[in-house]
Amino acid sequence: MTSPVTRRALFGITAATIGSLALTRTPVFAAPRPGQLYRAPGLQEANAWDQIALQPLHYAYDALEPHIDRQTMEIHHGKHHQAYIDNLAKIVDANPVIRDLDPWAVMTDSTLVPEEVRAGVRNNIGGYANHAFFWNLMTPNSLDPSAELVAAIEDSFGSIEDMQAAVNDAGLKRFGSGWVWLVVQNDHLAVVSTPNQDNPLMDLGADIPILGIDVWEHAYYLNYQNRRADYLTAWWNVIDWYTVSTSFETATTSPRT
């Protein structure tokens, strides 16, 4: 079906590429090319809902240590992320009308689904997509950010360090559970945060996320307990600048209809 949503973002999931820093990007839903941030209006892959599944990480659970510990990664990826997928599948199976909708249209505009299941769909499709994006943002072997991304960060914040400080500050100020994002906002970069499993694309949002950090306690509590500030500081040691740079490039060069 043709979706009323004309501005999309694709949260990529990675597949393993052993022994190489070049990563093969596999999209969550259909896209013109793997790893592309935008999706052409009305493009929907057959059985898209059935393809919402837990994908393997492109690194081992212990690969991000000491910054992110193995047990946290095992539980976060294998339990929490899987739960969002399972819960979403149950809702879709119980409400066949949802199957006729484009999953990305549903994520960006939850009013498309029946009101009685709207909150559940929003929370679980957000939990699925946000985490699929999040795993792709981390690596034990990061490259440097692209020159274009560095220039944009310096133009918007002054320096990479100033941008990191702004992200960390927003993460600390997010009350309760949620996410903090670096987004393309009009012609510059900005930092925003969202509650629960919301993201900047929901409610037909115009901000395009190129980086997002999970600040739910399950993302850090085993290693950092209540020290969210320490977790946020440590997280920058595992950032995959390749993915962020690629997302930035796509967000700023793809047609926006």
Steps between C-alpha positions, in 0.01 A plus 500: 500500500608860453588657831408858588844532654737653248807546716654183643806386685643153494670372814761256364591165655845360433603150399840357593798572281777309670849647492401821324396848602272518196152405621216358295183690581171313493191723520223440750240550229537539126708789372637606161845384613631343823585754764305783343340729751203600285244280330302592193137591576266206466775238484408204717662161500269198492443349844690786662351428842626142486853622443512681832735262678805506723812528287847393616744767604803565280725465806523258791311574821827564682661702219406837653656430839601663728265781395189284448516162674410163353212422735332832431528442126363146528198611701443824313516344154373149564230575758386863486518543123343160443214591734408802289495282191289229664253748647460680169438170318225410747324831445523474120378139503202599713418797275524391133406848381849613601654260246361712220697800623857596424707440819690825452177690455377346825818592685486861388124535543353267763152647446476268199438203730195437721500715811477206740838365387665829407718534810618139474586534132683827556705369792596173335567614145705783646686256724573281201615777264693700758701199610564384144650844441689499830692174443618637169649806670755304701819320406828395662688637196380844402625708210525878520189706418481630146630848425147607406359385833781665694434827318127480575566425868743789529254733325216403733681448831855635472679167535442127531567532873233770531254279311575207730448723803163613363391140437614391847322794662175418321537135600545593865200733489270237347280417797439128538548280195557618146749588229724788400557570131726694266276602212507684172260785564434720199850598388693432819560242770318506833461293815155383609372240743188287507321306777450125516550338156401809302730638231516824300317347201182431692197726466624583149811662645736677262826447691715223352700304761858413412603397853299379798599385848276282713474644851264240639656348813514156337761643261753564775384399848698175539831678449431860598212459748338845529797683346343601170764771454778241508316284247450792262866598526614141438263450207700732275784246512292253296328734253505386138581824318470316168130442559438851630688653207309286250168591661592868491597480134175331407287732710648804333514377140187287452195662342239613751155496347 
